[in-house]
Amino acid sequence: VDVKYIYPMANNTGFTDFDLLPFIETVDGSPSFPVSMLTVSIITAMTWHYIYVISTEAFAERKKGARIVGLLHAVWATVASLYALYFHDDTPLLSTPTSICTVLGPSKIIFAATLGYFSWDVFICFKENWTIDFKIHGVFCFAVYCIGSITHSMHRWGLIMLFYEFSTIFLHTYIFLYYYQWKRIGNVIKVLFAVAFFFCRLVVGSFVTKEIIDTYFGWSGTINHECVSSWMLAFVLGTDLLFHGLNLYWFGIIVSAAVCAKPKRKKTHKHKHKHKSKERGAKEHRKINAVHDANSTEQ
C-alpha cells in the first residue's frame, strides 16, 4: 500500500512541512513536527502573552487581569474540542475506540495551538511564582500535548481533556461578576461552575481514565496503540491519574467553600453601643470646635 497515496500530507516537501523531528516515525507517514506546527505553537504562545500583558495592565488587581487569558482560552478550548469531537470522532463517549492513532479533522492544529498555550502557561507559572498545583498542572499538560503532537496520537483523549475547560468559563465569569458587584448573578454562575466542574472533570474525566486504562492493560480487547511506545502510554496513564486526583482535590475545595462559608456576623448590642458612643463623642468634639472658633472670631 502506498502510504503517500492514502495520506497526501506525506507528499508535502515544502519548507513549512520540513520535519524538525525526523527521527520520530509517524503511523501516517507525515512529518512528526513540521515547521508549520512549530509556527502555530509560537504564534499562539506570543498571542496569549500579549493578551496577558495588556489585561494585567488594564486591571488594578494584577490577578484579576490574568484571568482574562484563562477565560478566553477556556472559550477557545471548549469550541475547538466540541467541533473536532462532534464532526470528526465516530466513537461515542461511552464506547472504547479501536485505535488511538487517529487524527480527528483539525486536531493536529488544535494540538499545536494547545502546546503553544501550555508553553506560555508553564513560563508564566514559574515567572509569577504561582502555587505548586498550577505548576504541576502546566508542566504535565505541556508534556502530554507534546507527546500527542509529535506522535499524532491520543487526539481523542486530548480533545476531551480540552473540553474540561468548559467549567473554567464559569469560574472566571463569576469572579468577574463579583468584582463588578453583580453578586446575585455571580452566585448563580458560581453554582453552575460547581456543577460543570463535577460533570466535565470528574464524570467525563472518568471515562477518559477508563479508556486509557483499557488501552494500557488491554482489558476491552485490542486497541491499536502502535503509534506510541509503552513508556509514553504509561506516562500518559500516570499523568491522567494525577490530574484526576488534582481535580478531586480542587472539587473538595469547591465543596468546602460552599458548605463551610462563614455567614456575615450581625452587629451585637455591644457593637451598636460602641458605635453610638463614638457618634456622641464626635458631636461633642464638633461643638467644642465650634465654640473655640466663635471665641477666636470675637477676639
ZATORKE-939653 format. One record per residue: residue in one letter; z, x negated, y negated of N, C-alpha, C, O in turn. Coordinates in steps of 0.001 Angstrom, whole numbers, padded with zeros to 6 digits, always signed. Atoms other than C-alpha are relative to their C-alpha. Layout:
BEGIN
aZXYZXYZXYZXY/...
% end
This chain:
BEGIN
v+000000-000856+001198+000000+000000+000000+000000-000883-001235+000785-001826-001342/d+000080+000772+001238-000969-001339-003402+001059+000489-000980+000960+001587-001527/v-001101-000367+000888+002216-001326-005483-000506+000261-001407-000015+001165-002083/k+000505-000152+001367+000223-001698-008713-000764+001300-000180-000912+001790-001300/y+000684-001287+000088-001713+001450-007876+001020+001128-000145+000818+002075-000905/i-001031-001048+000039+001441+003505-007313+000786-000070-001308+001109+000960-001899/y-000778+000186+001219+003312+002029-010290-000862-000708-001041-000941-001936-001038/p+000891+000602+001008+000918+001462-013220+000680-001044-000864+000014-001950-001366/m-000701+000951+000843+003651-000427-015120-000123-001419+000544-000029-002392-000204/a+000121+001323-000602+003195-003278-012646-001263-000708-000465-001378-001923-000307/n+001244+000585+000492-000268-003831-014178+000149-000603-001395-000691-001391-001829/n-000158+000436+001373+001123-004490-017654+000273-001498-000067+001162-001998+000622/t-000166+001450+000127+000823-008135-018652+000112-000422-001460+000031-001615-001755/g-000118+000327+001418+001239-007938-022452+001330-000651-000304+002206-000749+000556/f-001228+000695+000400+003938-009738-024426+001223+000897+000149+002271+000444+000610/t-001145-000903-000071+006179-006663-024595+000461+000247+001433+001592+000675+001661/d-000360-000192-001405+006111-006498-020784+000343-001320+000692+000495-001374+001913/f-000395+001292-000560+006970-010177-020333+001417+000114+000549+002337+000521-000161/d-001284-000162-000680+009842-010265-017826+000956-001125-000380+000675-002298-000131/l-001014+000983+000372+012920-012018-019173+000859-000421+001194+001546-001441+001142/l-000743+000320-001226+014478-011969-015680-000951+000043+001193-000818+000913+002053/p+001023-000057-001053+011553-012789-013369+000529-000254+001404-000137+000064+002390/f-000574+000290-001318+013858-013910-010554+000600+001236+000666+000993+001179+001831/i-000519-001249-000569+015053-010307-010047-001176+000873+000415-001984+001277-000420/e+001088-000828-000521+012700-008323-007838+000407+001475-000050+001493+001846+000394/t-000263-001436+000086+012496-004595-008512-000772+000734+001087-001814+000273+001552/v+000602-000749-001093+011655-001960-005938-001360+000580-000382-002201+000812+000486/d+001281-000569+000430+008794-000574-008059-001002-001064-000445-002118-000732-000845/g+000927+001070+000350+007250-003979-008790-000175-000234-001479-000924-001130-001869/s+000124+000171+001454+007616-003609-012564+000978-001072-000481+001902-001429+000251/p-000905+001028+000529+009314-006234-014802+001447+000479+000002+001727+001633-000323/s-001410-000360-000068+013076-006279-014368+000553+000373-001374+001074+001471-001569/f-000478-000261+001360+013988-006564-018040-000986-000604-000987-000806-001735-001440/p+001057+000512+000886+010897-006922-020247+000455-000106-001447+001515+000399-001817/v-000277+000181+001427+010830-007860-023919+000157+001346-000697+000974+001491-001607/s-000058-001325+000633+010260-004211-024820+001378+000633+000148+001878+001254-000789/m-001325-000569-000215+013587-003164-023272+001062-000753-000799+001996-000149-001326/l-000930+000786+000817+015428-006026-024974-000100+000415-001459+000909+000499-002160/t+000213-000432+001379+013892-004919-028266+000701+001322-000281+001328+001499-001326/v-000681-001296+000140+015157-001373-027734+001514-000207-000099+002169+000416-000935/s-001441+000255-000007+018665-002696-026988+000466-000614-001317+001491-000214-001869/i-000385+000683+001242+018753-004972-030047-000075+000949-001191+000844+000998-002009/i+000147-000955+001114+017437-002315-032448+001103+001049+000049+001652+001428-000985/t-001065-000996-000142+019928+000197-031059+001342-000560-000457+002065+000100-001204/a-001272+000615+000383+022883-002193-031456+000080-000199-001511+001113+000075-002122/m+000024+000230+001449+021855-003095-035015+000115+001319-000768+000761+001375-001814/t-000063-001311+000657+021412+000583-035927+001422+000545-000001+001908+001044-001016/w-001382-000493-000074+024879+001519-034699+000916-000800-000923+001812-000242-001557/h-000853+000817+000873+026418-001402-036563-000239+000345-001472+000700+000371-002267/y+000306-000392+001388+024642-000406-039772+000711+001312-000343+001313+001439-001409/i-000682-001282+000223+025959+003156-039431+001508-000213-000099+002180+000423-000911/y-001438+000289+000011+029431+001758-038710+000431-000581-001349+001441-000158-001911/v-000340+000637+001275+029449-000413-041847-000044+001025-001135+000864+001076-001965/i+000142-001006+001058+028218+002426-044072+001120+001037+000067+001707+001387-000957/s-000998-001072-000142+030632+005027-042654+001422-000490-000277+002225+000248-000847/t-001352+000518+000268+033725+002791-042805+000213-000273-001478+001344-000219-001962/e-000110+000195+001443+032970+002029-046450+000088+001330-000743+000627+001400-001848/a+000030-001321+000661+032492+005734-047239+001344+000706+000079+001636+001560-000758/f-001284-000660-000185+035951+006761-045982+001137-000917-000457+001100-002132-000265/a-001176+000772+000409+039276+005698-047461+000727-000548+001229+001217-001677+001226/e-000586+000447-001258+040648+005532-043917-001101-000587+000876-002016+000128+001284/r+001048+000708-000743+038579+002966-042013-000206+000597+001394-001336+000700+001870/k+000097-000552-001348+039377+004506-038621-000759+001311+000024-001467+001608+000986/k+000736-001267+000071+038029+007873-039730-001493-000264-000108-002292+000413+000540/g+001412+000339+000137+034748+006311-040772-000598-000515+001294-001766-000267+001591/a+000484+000535-001274+034480+004535-037428-000364+001104+000979-001167+000892+001888/r+000261-001122-000906+034438+007930-035721-001402+000586-000192-001892+001306+000677/i+001359-000492+000225+031040+008712-037247-000932-000537+001078-001766+000202+001601/v+000837+000599-001041+029403+006306-034795+000260+000668+001342-000677+001002+002067/g-000353-000649-001264+031294+007819-031858-000563+001404+000102-001041+001814+001160/l+000505-001370+000006+030284+011337-032874-001519+000030+000182-002034+000802+000991/l+001459+000015-000097+026593+010514-033345-000464-000478+001376-001423+000055+001935/h+000374+000483-001340+026440+008547-030089+000262+001073+001051-000520+001218+001990/a-000323-001055-000964+028109+011423-028219-001081+001083-000003-001476+001580+001051/v+001075-001003+000104+025484+013864-029510-001271-000528+000658-001909+000167+001449/w+001217+000602-000575+022634+011488-028616+000103-000105+001517-000838+000257+002223/a-000176+000191-001440+024034+010707-025151-000081+001328+000746-000664+001402+001827/t+000028-001321-000636+024511+014406-024349-001421+000532+000089-001855+000984+001149/v+001379-000519+000035+020991+015405-025398-000905-000805+000932-001666-000229+001709/a+000866+000863-000807+019301+012410-023735+000259+000178+001491-000681+000265+002281/s-000341-000133-001426+021165+012775-020437-000411+001358+000551-000957+001443+001650/l+000371-001339-000463+020644+016533-020180-001512+000141+000134-002003+000761+001078/y+001459-000073-000068+016938+016171-020927-000516-000689+001259-001307-000111+002004/a+000493+000760-001159+016373+013494-018272+000425+000638+001314-000357+000680+002264/l-000489-000593-001242+018513+015220-015654-000668+001344+000288-001014+001641+001431/y+000550-001339-000199+017118+018713-016215-001488-000042+000356-001942+000696+001232/f+001452+000005-000187+013431+017812-016346-000494-001012+001029-001632-000906+001487/h+000507+001063-000858+013252+014761-014083+000835-000281+001249+000461-001132+002057/d-000825+000210-001194+016030+014965-011469-000093+001232+000890+000305+002326+000489/d+000183-001129-000920+015233+017148-008460+001221+000247+000884+001242+001215+001645/t-001178-000142-000852+018649+016677-006813+001089+000769-000732+001530+000327-001793/p-001088-000754+000633+021276+019337-007651+001286-000828-000043+001444-001786+000714/l-001240+000752+000172+024711+018137-008755+000810-000052+001285+001385-001091+001611/l-000836-000062-001196+026410+019258-005538-000665-000624+001219-000041-000734+002275/s+000715+000607-001127+023783+017619-003325-000044-001515-000163+000000-002037-001277/t+000070+001467+000021+023580+013945-002381-001452-000436-000042-002255+000039+000760/p+001396+000454+000085+020370+012155-003429-000396-000837+001210+000464-001413+001877/t+000492+000798-001128+018205+010452-000811-000151-001468-000378-000209-002333+000495/s+000168+001375+000448+017822+007324-002946+000619-000182-001381+000626+000738-002199/i-000510+000332+001335+019470+005610-005906-000969-000952-000705-000663-001489-001770/c+001006+000925+000541+016335+003535-006548-001128+000757-000684-002290+000362-000598/t+001006-000851+000630+014548+006234-008543+000199+000029-001509+001312+000229-001995/v-000023-000112+001461+013688+006174-012241-000272+001448-000367-001216+002053+000143/l+000114-001410+000375+014111+009588-013856-000634+000137-001383+000056+000112-002403/g+000696-000175+001280+011453+010044-016534+000255-001149-000958-000069-002298-000656/p-000233+001044+001016+012531+008160-019686+001312-000758+000199+001825-001364-000742/s-001328+000583-000216+015717+006850-018053+000053-001507-000275+001117-002019-000624/k-000008+001428+000315+014662+003192-018495+000287-000232-001475+001084-001099-001833/i-000218+000131+001441+014517+003605-022258+001415+000441-000356+002074-000191-001182/i-001355-000493+000256+017756+005620-022250+001026-001059+000400+002004-001278-000314/f-000916+001048-000454+019478+002863-020267-000022-001192-000954+001027-001758-001263/a+000099+001126+000934+018162+000158-022626+000731+000306-001304+001420-000554-001852/a-000690-000405+001226+019429+002100-025652+001510+000050+000220+002283-000343-000654/t-001425-000056-000328+022782+002690-023932+000584-001393+000119+001712-001643-000306/l-000436+001391-000100+023026-001004-023130+000204-000594-001387+001155-001342-001617/g-000147+000462+001377+022480-001724-026816+001252+000547-000645+001947-000168-001368/y-001203-000608+000570+025232+000702-027774+001259-000689+000515+002145-001032-000269/f-001209+000601-000553+027783-000792-025396+000104-001485-000313+001201-002042-000286/s-000051+001375+000504+026812-004309-026512+000735-000014-001335+001620-000836-001575/w-000679-000118+001290+027828-003260-030007+001445+000438+000188+002331-000052-000513/d-001345-000534-000236+030870-001380-028655+000963-001112+000416+002086-001181-000082/v-000843+001122-000427+032238-004484-026901+000280-000923-001184+001412-001364-001380/f-000157+000869+001174+031644-006563-030041+001027+000562-000976+001906-000164-001440/i-000875-000595+001011+033437-004113-032342+001410+000194+000528+002369+000137-000241/c-001335-000157-000594+036328-003530-029905+000832-001259-000184+002014-001189-000520/f-000727+001261+000130+037264-007200-029996+000089-000455-001454+001083-001062-001853/k-000034+000378+001417+036361-007747-033656+001105+000747-000738+001824+000161-001547/e-001000-000821+000673+038599-004871-034784+001323+000049+000769+002281+000697+000347/n-001206+000062-000840+041160-005586-032033+000506+001395+000376+001675+001724+000173/w-000375-001326-000468+041137-002054-030638+000857-000118+001246+000985-001204+001810/t-000935+000019-001123+043518-001083-027833-000678-000418+001296-001900-000344+001424/i+000517+000581-001235+043136-002524-024339-000818+000993+000817-001776+000594+001479/d+000757-000968-000789+041919+000739-022765-001437+000132-000493-002358+000302+000306/f+001363-000070+000537+038924+000863-025125-000775-001285+000296-001987-001244+000508/k+000660+001265-000343+038180-002818-024470-000471+000020+001453-001591-000390+001758/i+000363-000094-001420+038210-002224-020709-001189+000940+000180-002133+000632+000907/h+001075-000984-000084+036004+000847-021113-001325-000597-000470-002353-000430+000187/g+001226+000571+000547+033479-001013-023261-000604-001082+000881-001815-001100+001099/v+000488+001115-000818+033228-004117-021051-000625+000501+001297-001710+000059+001674/f+000505-000471-001291+032771-002234-017785-001210+000918-000168-002100+000921+000683/c+001194-000815+000265+030320+000270-019293-001203-000903-000236-002293-000639+000271/f+001081+000958+000237+028235-002656-020538-000493-000595+001317-001698-000712+001542/a+000363+000622-001280+028317-004246-017075-000785+000962+000889-001792+000579+001485/v+000654-000987-000872+027340-001046-015224-001414+000310-000494-002353+000333+000302/y+001328-000325+000529+024437-000174-017548-000909-001224-000006-002133-001090+000008/c+000791+001216-000126+023323-003794-017450-000598-000090+001404-001781-000391+001558/i+000486+000012-001383+023053-003635-013644-001078+001060+000193-002124+000794+000786/g+000974-001080-000143+021264-000297-013811-001312-000287-000716-002381+000111-000253/s+001205+000292+000782+018835-001575-016452-000881-001046+000672-002103-000898+000693/i+000811+001095-000543+017743-004767-014689-000450+000253+001436-001410-000361+001901/t+000400-000296-001388+017586-003311-011153-000754+001317+000119-001255+001648+001194/h+000680-001298+000007+016065+000074-012155+000615+000919+001066-000096+001598+001806/s-000694-000776-001034+018682+001771-010000+001160+000787-000608+001563+000556-001748/m-001192-000777+000366+021555+004265-010186-000181+000772-001309+000793+001039-002014/h+000264-000689+001258+019875+006080-013075+000591+001409-000006+001023+001898-001049/r-000616-001335-000072+021100+009469-011856+001484-000083-000358+001977+000714-001156/w-001419+000153+000292+024707+008278-011922+000236-000355-001461+001127+000189-002113/g-000160+000410+001390+024286+006587-015276-000242+001122-000990+000434+001205-002015/l+000290-001128+000884+022796+009699-016852+001119+001039+000041+001491+001604-000988/i-001110-000952-000098+025555+011936-015515+001221-000541-000744+001943+000218-001391/m-001123+000597+000727+028130+009480-016892-000196+000097-001511+000773+000236-002258/l+000262-000204+001425+026416+009709-020279+000358+001416-000436+000772+001648-001571/f-000341-001398+000314+026949+013458-020108+001495+000157-000248+001909+001118-000896/y-001438-000056+000283+030704+012746-020138+000255+000052-001502+001251+000620-001950/e-000183+000082+001449+030234+012117-023868-000047+001364-000686+000268+001477-001871/f+000000-001355+000575+029797+015863-024390+001394+000362-000506+001530+000995-001553/s-001367-000304+000429+033589+016129-024585+000370-000764-001265+001184-000291-002058/t-000312+000825+001170+033683+013369-027216-000467+000669-001290+000099+000419-002355/i+000459-000742+001187+031738+015622-029611+001141+000838-000560+001364+000858-001771/f-001115-000848+000429+034711+017996-029729+001165-000843-000515+001857-000445-001452/l-001089+000887+000434+037179+015109-030067-000160-000389-001464+000743-000161-002270/h+000203+000458+001376+035676+013679-033252-000127+001167-000970+000273+001057-002129/t+000166-001158+000877+034829+017126-034631+001345+000555-000443+001545+000816-001629/y-001284-000586+000402+038389+018452-034529+000818-000966-000867+001594-000527-001715/i-000714+000970+000828+039753+015214-036018-000532+000044-001439+000248-000047-002388/f+000559-000128+001348+037350+015525-038970+000397+001326-000645+000621+001380-001854/l-000433-001288+000538+038270+019209-039359+001439-000079-000496+001766+000486-001539/y-001375+000212+000453+041945+018225-039571+000026-000833-001286+000813-000572-002196/y+000055+000902+001161+041052+015500-042070-000332+000778-001268+000208+000489-002336/y+000397-000809+001156+039431+018078-044376+000810+001301-000110+000427+002225-000827/q-000965-001111+000076+042326+020542-043840-000547+001332+000521-000072+002393+000116/w+000491-001209-000670+040295+023037-041754+000745+000125+001329+000147+000028+002401/k-000862+000117-001186+043190+023257-039326-000184+001138+000999-000059+000921+002204/r+000164-001127-000940+042553+026713-037859-001201-000228+000916-001097-000089+002135/i+001179+000291-000818+039037+025845-036718+000249-001252+000834-000175-001343+001986/g-000323+001235-000711+040300+022402-035771+000811+000253+001254+000595-000399+002276/n-000818-000328-001178+042866+023927-033404-000851+000576+001132-000618+000289+002306/v+000897-000582-001012+040128+025903-031629-000846-001098+000655-000987-001142+001877/i+000838+001091-000521+037886+022829-031286+000834-000949+000851+000332-001527+001815/k-000879+000882-000768+040859+020838-030017+000198+000526+001418+000222-000246+002376/v-000117-000618-001325+041317+023306-027146-001298-000177+000784-001283-000477+001978/l+001303+000184-000651+037584+023139-026409-000183-001441+000456-000809-001697+001485/f+000064+001404-000395+037882+019353-026323+000720-000237+001319+000203-000916+002206/a-000769+000179-001234+040570+019502-023647-000734+000601+001200-000767+000010+002279/v+000743-000662-001083+038502+021952-021567-001239-000820+000371-001510-001046+001551/a+001214+000782-000244+035300+019905-021969+000330-001334+000659-000397-001795+001540/f-000417+001278-000600+037131+016682-021134+000289+000188+001485-000160-000600+002316/f-000340-000262-001395+038512+018181-017926-001255+000269+000828-001396-000248+001936/f+001214-000350-000757+035130+019613-016887-000931-001196+000158-001362-001510+001268/c+001008+001074-000033+032879+016674-017810+000492-001230+000739-000201-001752+001612/r-000454+001295-000501+035008+013688-016913+000747+000091+001330+000711-000849+002123/l-000773-000102-001242+037193+014985-014095-000715+000806+001077-000767+000385+002233/v+000698-000819-000998+035222+017775-012391-001356-000623+000345-001614-000978+001495/v+001315+000607-000246+031685+016419-012823+000159-001453+000447-000571-001925+001319/g-000242+001389-000369+033038+012878-012603+000384-000172+001455+000070-001193+002066/s-000397+000068-001411+034496+013630-009176-001224+000045+000916-001239-000604+001962/f+001224-000053-000801+031023+014492-007849-000740-001344-000034-001317-001769+000967/v+000629+001317+000096+029679+011169-009144+000736-000998+000888+000114-001782+001605/t-000801+000899-000848+032541+009310-007463-000287+000251+001471-000395-000688+002259/k+000298-000349-001394+031832+011175-004231-001358-000572+000420-001491-001112+001518/e+001328+000530-000318+028135+010191-004371+000033-001514+000188-000595-002048+001102/i-000078+001465-000098+028979+006528-004954+000698-000413+001289+000263-001349+001960/i-000718+000300-001249+031473+006507-002069-000897+000281+001205-000945-000508+002149/d+000917-000340-001097+028945+008267+000193-001076-001065+000167-001431-001440+001284/t+001049+001020-000053+026303+005699-000726+000520-001307+000576-000143-001943+001395/y-000553+001287-000430+028565+002711-000154+000389+000000+001476+000119-000960+002198/f-000487-000050-001381+030078+003844+003144-000974+000710+000946-000811+000656+002165/g+000980-000689-000837+027110+005909+004359+000540+001220+000705+000122+001523+001823/w-000645-001157-000631+029215+008995+005065-000921+001213+000067-000784+002039+000969/s+000888-001173+000020+026471+011500+004173-001393-000340+000519-002384+000248+000085/g+001300+000416-000508+023708+009814+006108-000506-001218-000746+000232-001822-001526/t+000571+001195+000611+021410+007044+004976-000548+000304-001391-001488+001084-001543/i+000465-000111+001382+020990+006840+001202-000625-001329-000377+000029-002370-000312/n+000717+001233+000317+018405+004312+000120+000622-000702-001198+000665-000153-002299/h-000540+000796+001101+020055+001582-001954-000465-001459+000110+000276-002396-000188/e+000568+001334-000167+017772-001365-001239-000220-000716-001321-000399-001933-001342/c+000242+000599+001311+017320-001945-004969+001220-000739-000550+001106-001470-001533/v-001213+000684+000452+020912-003185-005348+000664-000689+001189+000589-000215+002323/s-000707+000721-001059+022925-005705-003380+001336+000678+000294+001792+001532-000468/s-001271-000601-000410+026143-004809-001582+001102-000281-001016+001927+000586-001304/w-001063+000329+000956+028315-006650-004101-000165+000787-001299+000826+001156-001929/m+000225-000817+001195+026672-004786-007001+000493+001416+000212+001130+002003-000662/l-000433-001363-000307+027296-001458-005304+001521+000068+000076+002124+001045-000370/a-001461+000046-000072+030899-002473-004592+000604-000074-001402+001626+000554-001683/f-000478+000112+001379+031334-003436-008253-000092+001346-000710+000835+001742-001417/v+000181-001311+000631+029947-000077-009406+001034+000987+000528+001585+001775-000241/l-001008-000884-000580+032259+001762-006996+001379-000292-000586+002105+000626-000967/g-001294+000369+000572+035287-000179-008224+000116+000402-001461+001164+000873-001902/t+000002-000375+001412+034317+000411-011846+000140+001502-000179+000868+001966-001057/d-000086-001461+000091+033839+004137-011275+001414+000483+000302+001921+001379-000373/l-001384-000372-000317+037274+004407-009650+000939-000363-001147+001882+000369-001446/l-000790+000394+001167+038731+002506-012606-000173+001008-001126+000805+001416-001752/f+000272-000988+001042+037037+004906-015036+000663+001339+000317+001189+002013-000569/h-000614-001265-000402+038277+007881-013044+001505-000037-000283+002086+000934-000768/g-001425+000156+000304+041815+006556-013318+000256+000000-001497+001246+000567-001958/l-000133+000025+001451+041312+005893-017033-000142+001399-000589+000577+001760-001520/n+000167-001378+000465+040078+009454-017546+001216+000859+000334+001608+001718-000455/l-001240-000708-000358+043128+010789-015693+001127-000385-000962+001920+000461-001375/y-001013+000487+000953+045325+008651-017951-000196+000658-001358+000766+001125-001969/w+000281-000623+001290+043585+009971-021081+000282+001498+000034+000786+002064-000936/f-000262-001438-000093+043796+013553-019817+001499+000263+000005+001953+001266-000545/g-001458-000128+000037+047519+013059-019239+000524-000061-001423+001449+000667-001783/i-000392+000086+001411+047838+012031-022892-000342+001292-000730+000441+001776-001547/i+000425-001255+000635+045890+015139-023957+000968+001129+000336+001381+001885-000544/v-000907-001065-000439+048126+017444-021894+001388-000186-000601+001993+000774-001079/s-001337+000253+000545+051358+015775-023019+000062+000276-001492+001075+000750-002007/a+000046-000277+001439+050260+016021-026651+000011+001498-000272+000574+001951-001269/a+000045-001457+000177+049594+019751-026199+001325+000645+000371+001783+001562-000311/v-001228-000619-000508+052773+020537-024232+001224-000460-000780+002127+000327-001063/c-001196+000586+000599+055212+018209-025954-000084-000123-001513+000724-000821-002127/a+000117+000082+001459+054040+018677-029529+001247+000563-000655+001697+001654-000306/k-001241-000427+000657+057093+018923-031798-000305+000990-001122-001109+000691-002005/p+000207-000955+001092+057216+022047-033987+000655-000493-001280+001611-001268-001254/k-000568+000380+001287+057910+021634-037656+001385+000603-000156+001585+001791+000095/r-001371-000468+000163+061630+021877-038393+000136+000818-001277-000407+000466-002325/k-000259-000819+001181+062765+024614-040737+001128-000625-000810+002022-001275-000270/k-001050+000541+000863+064877+023659-043690+001302+000737+000257+001341+001966+000220/t-001310-000611-000251+068553+024262-042922+000651+000377-001333+000164+000038-002412/h-000736-000406+001194+071077+025772-045324+000488-001219-000764+000543-001233-001993/k-000491+001228+000611+072410+022299-045925-001079-000663-000850-000818-001137-001956/h+001111+000588+000742+068982+021024-046967-000312+000812-001249-000594+000261-002313/k+000262-000865+001148+068463+024026-049215+001042-000233-001085+000707-000277-002269/h-001075+000222+000954+071871+023418-050850-000210-001315-000759+000000-001399-001969/k+000265+001291+000628+070966+019774-051472-001148+000115-000996-001120-000478-002075/h+001162-000166+000868+067633+020843-052945+000387+000711-001293-000064+000338-002376/k-000442-000734+001192+069316+023332-055302+000866-000887-000885+000789-000823-002112/s-000859+000897+000773+071874+020714-056320-000843-000980-000811-000533-001286-001962/k+000892+000916+000702+069070+018335-057207-000659+000683-001189-000827+000089-002254/e+000633-000740+001091+067401+021048-059279+000968+000190-001163+000587+000033-002323/r-001000-000179+001055+070661+021765-061178+000209-001313-000758+000318-001328-001984/g-000191+001300+000633+071114+018059-061817-001153-000353-000931-000953-000935-001997/a+001172+000280+000830+067594+017783-063163+000032+000820-001284-000313+000327-002358/k-000094-000862+001188+068148+020744-065508+001033-000549-000986+000775-000616-002188/e-001046+000548+000864+071398+019256-066844-000482-001270-000688-000197-001503-001863/h+000525+001241+000560+069654+015926-067341-000987+000289-001132-000998-000403-002150/r+000950-000358+001044+066873+017625-069320+000724+000528-001247+000308+000242-002370/k-000777-000509+001136+069455+019431-071510+000611-001140-000802+000557-001146-002032/i-000620+001148+000675+071268+016178-072278-001038-000763-000808-000775-001185-001934/n+001072+000705+000712+067966+014535-073211-000438+000761-001243-000726+000168-002283/a+000404-000824+001146+067078+017482-075472+001009-000137-001136+000622-000282-002295/v-001055+000149+001009+070441+017241-077289-000086-001369-000658+000045-001506-001874/h+000114+001373+000536+070015+013480-077639-001178-000135-000963-001073-000795-001997/d+001185+000054+000865+066509+013936-079110+000248+000708-001308-000192+000254-002364/a-000298-000778+001212+067778+016568-081560+000903-000807-000936+000668-000851-002144/n-000901+000826+000821+070604+014303-082765-000732-001158-000642-000468-001522-001788/s+000765+001127+000545+068169+011436-083188-000844+000446-001175-001002-000289-002149/t+000842-000533+001071+065928+013643-085343+000801+000247-001267+000344-000061-002368/e-000852-000285+001155+068807+014745-087603+000384-001265-000717+000447-001297-001946/q-000354+001252+000609+069812+011150-088145-001181-000603-000764-001054-001679-001349/
% end
